[in-house]
Amino acid sequence: MSPDRRILFVHAHPDDESIGTGATMAKYAAEGAHVSLVTCTLGEEGDVIPAELRHLGADHEDRLGDHRVGELSRACAELGVRDHRFLGGAGRWRDSGMMGAPTNDDPACFWQADLDLAAAELVGVVREVRPQVIVTYDDNGYYGHPDHIQAHRVAWRAFEKAADPAFGEGEPWTPSRFYATAMPLTVLERAVDSGPFERVKSVEDFGFGVPDDQVTTRVDATAHLESKIAALRAHRTQISVNGAYFALSNNVGQPILPQEYFTRLAGDPGPLGDDHHEADLFG
């Protein structure tokens, strides 16, 4: 892979990068691409899984956010990602909590962030890094979390505005491709009633997933699965790992996939493989 390939991932909280895109990030980093990660909050509202770490929870002066900075640093090291930033600086916007939570109304939370202000911060990163590809969530934030939805809005605005010299600072840059993470329903169906954690009885119980025909791209990063697993383990407050499965605080098992899926929202289609999907986010 040419070293001038540059890709920017925009995620809401520490751990999101490893769950949804960890294998892909590790693959491109190993192949010599410049992989950048922007995380929008510190994840202060996350539920802590290990009993011995629950003193870090959100009611204790936001020590959890500070702790998760270290977890994210360790995860990035496992993935080979050397360029990581927090949007606007660490702690600029606070974790909003789940949709409908009182924390959604905190003026300091990311859900309440001024869209153009947050996008201008991201445009600064885009113009510095000059990525050909930006990756984040779809307009539903993958599963409806307000910070994920806001990350999509901010990343899309930055994608649109990075070439506009009147918006923000720095030399204009035009990214060529924009992707959202995706989970095909047929892939998710294979995880129903399986694994060592709590099992769901139907694919709808997962609360996420998209029809297969919305998925444009399948990145096979099987050679980097162990890096993804190690990165998931680094997020110890948020994730339990058991074999080929992981679980969040709800203890519902999800498979750890070496193939990751995306929907191309902007950019020309790339070559299609035998499975009728693109195999490369760079096209």
Helices and strands as residue ranges (DSSP letters): E 6-11, H 16-30, E 34-39, G 51-56, H 63-79, E 83-86, G 102-105, G 110-112, H 115-129, E 133-136, H 141-144, H 146-161, E 177-182, H 185-189, G 203-206, G 212-214, E 217-220, G 222-224, H 225-234, E 240-242, E 245-247, E 253-255, E 259-266
